[in-house]
Amino acid sequence: MLLSAENLTIGYSVQHPVAANLSLTLAKGQLTSLLGPNGVGKSTLLRTLANLQRPLAGTINISGNSIASLTAQELSRTIALVLTDRVSAGGLTVFELVSLGRQPYTGFFGRLSAADKELVIKAMTDVGIAAKADCHVSELSDGERQKVMIAKALAQQTPIIILDEPTAFLDAAARVEVLLLLHRLAAESQKAILLSTHDIDVAVQLSDNLWLMNADGVQCGSVAEIIENGSLDNLFKDSNLHFDAAERRFMWK
């Protein structure tokens, strides 16, 4: 496995952890969606896996090496992170923003070589935003901005990409488009892509694996396994929703 976590406890206080004793894996070439109710700790889990905050207990390994042993530069060449915040780089062109993904390789002054520029162009082409290369980010729609951020992550050339609510500010069509894009990129580039989302029905249709997070912890499996064992019905225990396996979507009881 590309990434594995064993006996992982996350949160901000040992006395009151967000979740404990988690065992998780990510494999290359697969899109994994993290699902769960608001406030359950999805962002905390993603931040911990990206090494933005330390686990309270347990280990996280990448290709067999402890994430804690990686230098900042090694980590930036291993995990690309796309956060849920709206992009506020309106003064940059699309090319300039995507180029920032090359910083782990270009050093302090950020000078792009011809090879760097080719990688930036390829990343923009892969997400379908190359035609906007000279446009300022402020001119783009929310969906286009999210594609730019995904292109920036691709330009970073990491084996793992983690995205926190990448479809949060998008309309229905753009949400589906972004998840289709991420599924294709995972397969074509053989990256492990992990995202959190509230678009459960779309995630069930387009993901390879699901992580279901609630107060009891995180249950992991392929989409088929999760549907077959009925775990999705326990995702929102106190609601009037149930998951219809035949329709592959949530419905009212």
C-alpha positions in Angstrom: 0.0 0.0 0.0 1.2 3.5 -0.8 -0.1 4.9 2.5 -1.0 3.0 5.7 -2.1 4.1 9.2 -2.1 1.8 12.1 -3.8 2.3 15.5 -4.2 6.0 14.6 -5.7 8.3 17.1 -6.5 11.9 16.0 -7.6 15.1 17.6 -6.3 17.9 19.8 -6.5 16.3 23.2 -5.5 12.8 24.4 -8.4 13.0 26.9 -10.9 13.8 24.2 -9.7 12.4 20.8 -11.8 12.9 17.7 -11.3 9.3 16.6 -9.1 6.4 17.9 -7.5 3.1 16.8 -8.0 3.7 13.1 -6.4 1.4 10.5 -6.4 2.9 7.0 -4.8 2.3 3.6 -4.5 4.0 0.3 -3.5 2.3 -2.9 -2.2 3.9 -6.1 -4.5 4.2 -9.0 -7.6 4.5 -6.8 -10.0 7.3 -5.8 -11.1 7.1 -2.2 -14.0 9.2 -0.8 -14.2 10.1 2.9 -17.9 10.4 3.9 -19.5 11.4 7.2 -21.7 14.0 9.0 -20.6 17.5 9.7 -18.3 17.8 12.7 -17.3 14.2 12.9 -13.6 15.0 12.2 -13.1 14.4 8.5 -10.9 17.5 8.1 -8.9 16.6 11.2 -8.3 13.1 9.7 -7.1 14.6 6.4 -4.9 17.1 8.1 -3.3 14.3 10.2 -2.7 12.1 7.2 -1.1 15.1 5.4 1.2 15.7 8.4 -0.3 19.2 9.1 -0.9 18.0 12.6 0.6 15.2 14.7 -1.4 12.1 15.5 -2.1 11.6 19.2 -1.1 8.0 18.8 -0.3 5.4 16.1 1.8 5.5 13.0 1.4 6.7 9.4 3.7 5.2 6.8 4.2 6.1 3.2 5.8 3.4 1.0 7.0 1.8 4.3 8.6 4.9 5.7 7.2 6.8 8.7 5.7 10.1 7.6 7.3 11.6 10.7 10.8 10.9 9.3 10.2 12.9 6.1 11.7 16.3 5.7 9.5 19.2 4.6 10.8 18.9 1.1 10.3 15.1 1.0 6.8 15.5 2.2 6.0 18.2 -0.4 7.2 15.7 -3.0 5.0 13.0 -1.6 1.6 14.6 -0.7 -0.2 17.4 -2.5 -3.0 19.0 -0.5 -6.0 20.9 -1.8 -8.0 22.6 1.0 -11.6 23.6 1.0 -10.9 27.4 1.2 -11.9 29.5 -1.8 -9.0 30.4 -4.0 -7.8 34.0 -3.3 -5.1 34.3 -5.9 -7.1 36.4 -8.3 -4.1 38.5 -9.3 -2.2 35.5 -10.7 -2.7 33.9 -14.1 -3.7 30.3 -14.3 -0.3 29.4 -15.5 1.4 31.2 -12.6 -0.8 29.6 -10.0 -0.3 26.1 -11.4 3.4 26.8 -11.6 3.5 27.1 -7.8 3.1 23.3 -7.7 6.7 23.1 -8.9 8.1 24.9 -5.8 9.3 21.6 -4.1 11.6 21.3 -7.1 12.5 24.8 -8.2 13.9 26.1 -4.9 13.6 29.5 -3.2 13.6 31.6 -6.3 11.1 29.4 -8.1 12.7 29.7 -11.5 11.0 27.3 -14.0 13.1 25.2 -16.3 11.8 24.2 -19.7 11.0 20.8 -18.2 9.1 22.5 -15.4 7.0 24.5 -17.8 6.2 21.4 -19.8 4.9 19.7 -16.6 2.8 22.8 -15.8 1.3 22.7 -19.3 0.6 19.0 -19.1 -1.1 19.4 -15.7 -3.4 22.1 -17.2 -4.1 20.0 -20.2 -4.9 17.0 -18.1 -7.6 18.8 -16.2 -8.9 20.7 -19.3 -7.9 24.2 -18.3 -5.0 24.9 -20.7 -7.1 27.2 -22.8 -7.3 29.5 -19.8 -3.5 29.6 -19.1 -3.2 33.4 -19.6 -6.4 34.3 -17.8 -6.4 35.7 -14.3 -7.8 33.5 -11.7 -10.3 36.2 -10.8 -11.9 35.7 -14.2 -12.7 32.0 -13.7 -15.8 30.3 -12.5 -15.7 28.3 -9.2 -15.5 25.1 -11.2 -12.6 26.4 -13.3 -10.8 27.6 -10.1 -11.1 24.1 -8.6 -9.6 22.6 -11.8 -6.7 25.0 -11.5 -6.0 23.8 -7.9 -6.1 20.2 -9.0 -3.7 21.1 -11.9 -1.4 22.7 -9.3 -1.5 19.5 -7.3 -0.7 17.4 -10.4 2.2 19.7 -11.2 3.6 18.9 -7.8 4.1 15.3 -9.0 3.3 13.6 -5.8 2.1 10.0 -5.6 -0.7 11.1 -3.1 -3.2 13.9 -3.5 -5.5 14.8 -0.6 -8.5 17.1 -1.1 -10.8 18.5 1.6 -14.3 19.2 0.2 -13.1 20.0 -3.4 -16.7 20.4 -4.6 -17.9 22.5 -1.7 -18.7 25.7 -3.7 -19.7 24.1 -7.0 -23.0 23.6 -8.6 -24.4 20.1 -9.3 -22.9 19.7 -12.8 -19.5 21.0 -11.7 -19.4 18.6 -8.7 -19.9 15.6 -10.9 -17.4 16.9 -13.4 -14.7 17.3 -10.7 -15.3 13.8 -9.3 -15.2 12.3 -12.8 -11.9 14.2 -13.4 -10.4 12.9 -10.1 -11.4 9.3 -10.8 -9.9 9.5 -14.3 -6.7 11.1 -13.0 -6.3 8.4 -10.3 -6.5 5.7 -12.8 -4.4 7.3 -15.6 -1.6 8.7 -13.4 -1.7 5.8 -10.9 -1.9 8.3 -8.0 -3.7 7.6 -4.7 -6.4 10.3 -4.4 -8.3 10.8 -1.2 -11.1 13.4 -0.8 -13.8 14.3 1.7 -17.2 15.1 0.3 -20.8 15.6 1.1 -21.8 14.5 -2.4 -22.5 10.9 -1.2 -24.5 9.7 -4.1 -21.9 10.9 -6.6 -19.1 9.5 -4.5 -20.7 6.1 -4.4 -21.0 6.1 -8.2 -17.5 7.3 -9.0 -15.2 6.2 -6.2 -13.2 3.0 -6.0 -13.2 2.9 -2.2 -15.2 4.6 0.6 -14.2 5.6 4.1 -17.2 6.0 6.3 -16.6 8.2 9.4 -18.9 8.5 12.3 -18.7 8.6 16.1 -17.7 4.9 16.1 -14.6 5.4 13.9 -13.9 4.9 10.2 -15.1 1.9 8.2 -13.2 1.2 5.0 -13.8 -0.9 1.9 -14.5 -1.0 -1.8 -17.8 0.6 -2.9 -19.2 -2.9 -3.5 -18.2 -4.1 -0.1 -19.6 -1.1 1.7 -22.9 -1.4 -0.1 -23.1 -5.1 0.4 -22.5 -5.1 4.1 -25.0 -2.3 4.8 -22.5 0.1 6.3 -24.0 3.1 4.5 -27.2 2.7 6.5 -25.2 3.4 9.7 -23.6 6.6 8.3 -26.4 8.8 9.5 -27.8 6.8 12.4 -30.1 9.5 13.8 -31.7 10.6 10.6 -34.7 9.4 8.6 -32.5 8.4 5.6 -31.6 5.0 4.5 -29.3 3.8 1.6 -31.1 2.0 -1.2 -28.6 -0.5 -2.5 -30.4 -1.1 -5.8 -30.7 2.7 -6.5 -27.2 3.3 -5.0 -28.5 6.5 -3.3 -29.9 7.7 0.0 -33.7 7.9 0.3 -36.3 8.8 2.9 -37.4 5.9 5.1 
